[in-house]
Amino acid sequence: MHITARHRLPEETRALWVVRTSLVSADSIERVVALSARYGFNALFVQVRGRGDAYYRSSYEPRAEALMSQPADFDPLGYLLRCAEGSGLQVHAWLNVFYVWSQSRKPRSGLHVIRRSPSWIARDARDRYQMTTAGKVEGVYLCPGNPNVRAHLLKVFAEVAQRYPQLDGIHLDYVRYPYEGYCYCAGCRARFREAMWERVPEARRAALDRSAARSNPLAWIQAFPAEWSDWRRDQVNAFVRAFSRQSRYLNPNLILSAAVWPQPELAAKHKLQDWLYWLRSDWLDTVLPMAYDKDTAVVQRQAMRVVSEAQGRPVIVGVGAWQVSPESTLNKIRAIRRSGARGFSLFSYDAITQSGVSEAYLQQIAHEVNSYPFGR
């Protein structure tokens, strides 16, 4: 049998998402590794690109502002990898993709992508974007339809794969649009028009161009709403496909994964994130549906459905542990195991340990986390 990266997943993945706030010092990183190993986990998804910045050594993006008090040579990802050696923990570099900022002020560094290339920012139909979380949008996103954006991101991701060959995987997050109301930037309008050009009779092309020039820049989009949604989904698909090919070339041992909206049809429709297609195309080795509902019955239904639709490919189900009791998390782990999933991941280490200060939550779930004699 040909061995692929997904066959290198543990028999059961017992994972924690680790937010970048736990990577700001050597002590906090040591605590992440020690607690995770002590309480029976065998994989960490460690956030090293949070908002278009770097918690690793990067040539393309600025060092995270939260690391300003640390020595210039402090490398959170490199240090964590060293700490994790021999611990039985897989380490996956978790990188937010299109989501790059969430503060009311601009980044301090002129190297940050939204200061260096503001034309790359995704916009709504009124040519607006927002800096912070409100409504359906978390903050600033880059435009998935811009080829320059995708090329930049591929360079970022390639560097991580090449600079840290000891990584077990690369984990994508926010690999989507904020919602279906984005991106309507001038570049996307022009590229969509070009994509539709040969499919539209000459007379109608002329009429649409007149309308766009006179009063309605969205004329082409409004004329072909279904095609517009398909085209935008294709832009995200193009990135994931290119990321997969690049990563498998650079390091075929990497486990490629993504955190995704738990209902595949809603993800495709409202987030333009066709992750079931990515998984079935073998661009990813596994997906982590974020089944964060507080109701265990809902989590179990979502897990069972995704496992069924994955057609034999491994699924690791995300649990919203930050918002439920330890007992509720235990119930969700049991339900996920009954679903036939390949494992679970808790969001997040930082929340349930109060940033490494408390072991109480972990103590209450430890007997279930590693209750099976699975290998690390």
N, C-alpha and C positions, 0 to 999 in steps of 0.2 A: 504494500500500500504506500502510495506517495504521502509523505508526512508534510502536512501544512501547518501553518501557525496555529490554527484553531485546535489542532490535536495536541498542542503544547499547553493549552489551558489545563489548570488542575482538574481532577475528576469532579470536584465541586469547588467553584470559585467562591470564597468567603471574603468579600472585599469591603474596603472603606474608601469613600471619596474624601480626599484631604484638601481643604481649601487653602489658598495661597497664604492666608493669615497665619497659618501654622508653619510657614517656611521662612520666617523672618530672622531666625537666629539658630546657631548651632544647637543650643539647648532645646529649643522647641522641636527641631528636627529629630534629635536623639529621642525625645519623648514620644514622637509619632511612631518611630520604629519599635521602641521598647514596648509600648502599650499594645500596638497592633499584634506583635508576635506573642506577647504574654497571654492575650485573650483569644487566641485561636484563629486569627485572620491569616489569609495567605496571599492577599493581593492588595495593593494600594494604587488608586488613581489619584495622582498628585498634580495639583493645578500649578503649572509653571508658566502658562500664558493666560493671564486673567483679563486684562483690558488693553490689549495691544502692547504689552510690556513683557519683560523677561525676568523670571526667577531662575535663570540659567545663563550661561555665557553666550550672548547673542551678538552677531555682527550686523543684524538688520533692524533690531528694535531696541528701544531704550531699556536700561535696567529699571526694574520696578521702583517706584518712589518709596515704597515701604522699606527698601533696603538701604536707604541713604545713610543710616547710622552705622551700617556694617562696613568692615574693611572692603576695599575695592576688589580684592581677590576672593571674597566670599561667594561661593557658587552653591545656592541651595540645592539644585538638582544633583549636582556632582557629589555634594556632601551626603545627601540622603542615600544615594546609590552606594556610597562607601559604607555608610552605617548599616544598610540592609544586607550587605554581603554575609552569607551564612545564616541569615535569620529565618529562611523559609518563606520570605515575602517576595512575590513578584512586584516589580515597579513599572507602572505605566505612566508615561508623561501625558497629562491631561492638558489639552490646549483649547481654549475658546477660539473659534474660527472667525466668524464675521462680526461678532460683538466685541467692541473695542474701547468703550468708555462709558462711565456712569456717574460722573460728577458735574456739578454746575459750572465749575471752572474748567479751562482747558488744561491738558497735560503740561507739566513744567518743561519737559524736554522738547526741543525743536525737532528731534528725530522721530517723535511719535507720529504715527501715520496720519492722524486727523489734523495735525499741524503741518506736516510735510506735504500731504496730498489731500486737501479738503475736497477736491472734486470727486474723490473716491467714496464719499459718504452717501449711504442710501437715503432716499427721500420719499416722502409721500406724494400723493397726487397734486398737492398744492405746493410742491417744491420745498417742503419743510422737513426738518429732523429735530429730534430732541436730545438734550445732553443727559438727562436723568430719567429714572423710571417713572412712567405715568401711563395708566391705561394698559394697552396691549404691548407697549414698547419699553424695553428695559433701559434704553439709552442709545448711544451711537452705534450703528452697524455700518460696516463696509458694504458696498454694492456687489452682490454675487454675480451680476451680469457684466461687470467690468473685467475684461481679460487681464488688465494690469493688476487688479486686485488679486485675482487668482494666481497670477505669476508671482506676486510678492509673497502670498501665503505659502505657495509651494517652496519657495526659497527658505522661508522660516522653518517649515516642517522638515525639509531636507537637512537643514543644519542640525536640528535636534537629533535626527536619526544618525547622522554621521559623527557628531561630536560625542554622543553617548551610546556607544555600541553595546554596552552592558544592559541597556533598557530591555525590558520584556515586551513592551508594547507602546503604541501611541493611541491616545484616546481623544476623539473629537467631541466638542460640545458647541452648542449654538451654530451648528452647521445647517443653517436655515435662514429664511427671512424672519423678521420680527413677527409679521403677520401678513395676510394677503394684501394689505394696504400699502406695501412697499414693494419694489423700488420703482419710482416713476421719474427718475432723473433723465436729463436730456439725452445722455448716452444710451440709456436703456430704450428710450422711445425710438431713437435712431436705429439701434441694432434690431429692435423688433420689426420696425418697418422694413429693414433690409431682409430679415428672415422671411417676411411674408410676401415680398415683392413679386416673386415668380408665381405665387399661388393666386394672385388677384388680377382680374382682367384690367387691361390698360385704362379703360374709361373710368373704372372705379378707383384705380390708383390716382388718377388725376384729380378726381373729386375729393378724395381723402386728403391729398396734399394741399389742395386749395383750402379746405376746411382747417387743416392744421396751421397753415400759414396765416389765415385771416383771424381766427378767433378761438380755435379749439386745438391746443397742442396734443390732446389725448385722442384725437380723431381715430387713429389707427387702432389704438387699444380698445376704445369703445365699440368699434366695428367688429372686433374679433376677441371677445372676452375669454372664451375657452382657450383659444390659441395663445393668448397672453399669459394665462396661468400655466399652460403647458411649457411655454418658452421659459418662464422664470424657473419652473421646476428643473428644466434642462440645464440651467446655469449652475444650480447647486449640484446636480448630477455630474456635470462636467468637472467640477472641482473634486468631488469624491473619487471619480474614476481616475483622474490624473494623480491625486494623492496616493491612491492604492497602487497604481503602476509604479510610481516613483519609489514608494516605500518598499515594495517587494523587490525592486531592483537594488536599492541601497542596502537592505538588510532583510532577506526573506524570512528570517526568524521572528520578526516583529509581529506581535498580535495586534491587529488593527481593529479598533472598535469605535463606537459612537454612542453617546447618550442621546436618546430620542424620545419624542412625544409618544406616550404609550399606545394611543389608538392610531393604527397606521393610516386609515382613511382620513381622519381629522388632521393628522400631521401633513399628509399630502395636500389637502385642500386649504387649510388655514395657515400652515407654516411653510408650505411649498417644499416639504421635506419628505421625499419618497423613499424612506429608509428601507421599506420592505424590498423594493427593487434593488437597492444597494446590496442588501444581504443575499438575495437570491442570485445576484450577478457575481457573487463572491468577491466583491470589492472590499468587503469587511469580513473579518473572521467571526465576529460576534457583535450583538447590539445590547445596549442596556436601556430598556424602556423604563422611563421614570414613572413608575407606578406609585405615585406619592399619595394616593387617596388614603384618608384615615380609616376607611372602612375595609377591613380585611377581606370581606367577600368580594368587593370591587377589585382589590388587588389580585385575588386569586383568579377571577374571571379574565382580567387583562392578561395575566401571566399565561393562563391556559390557551387563550386565543393566540397570543404571539408565538408561543411554542409550536402550536399547530401550524400557523402560517409560515413559520421559519423553515418548514419542510426538512427537518433533521439538522439544521444548523444550530449551533449553541446560542442560547439566550441567557443573559445574566440580568435578573430583575432588580431594579432599583427600589429601595424602601425609603420613605420619608420619615426616618427615625427622629429627626429633630422636632417633629410636631406631635409625637405620640409617646406613650409610656413604654418602658422596657417590656412589659407584658404584651402590649400590642405589637411591638416589633417581633417578639418571639412568635406570636400567632402568625404574623406575615411570613416569617422565615419558614415555618411549617407549611403554610399554604403554598409557598413558592416551590418547596420541595415536592409537594404533591402534584404540582403542575407539570413536572418533568423538566423544569429549567435546569441549566447547567450551574446555577449558583445565584447569589444575591450580592448586592452592594448597598451599604447603608450611607445615607446622606444625613449627616456627615460626621466624620471624626471630631471636627472642631465643635460642633453643636453638642454632641452627646458626651464629650469629655470636658466641656467648658474650656476649650482651647488647651487641653492637656492638663488641666488643674484637677479634675475629678475622675476617679475610676469607678464611681458608683454605678453608672449605667452599664458599663462594660461588665462589671461584676455580676449584675443581675441577668445578663444574657449569655454569659460565657458558657454555661452548661449546654446551651442549645447551639451556639455558633459552631462549636467543634465537637458535637455529640456523635458524629459519624467517624469511623476510622479511615477517613480519606487522607491521602498523602498531601503534604504541603506542596 
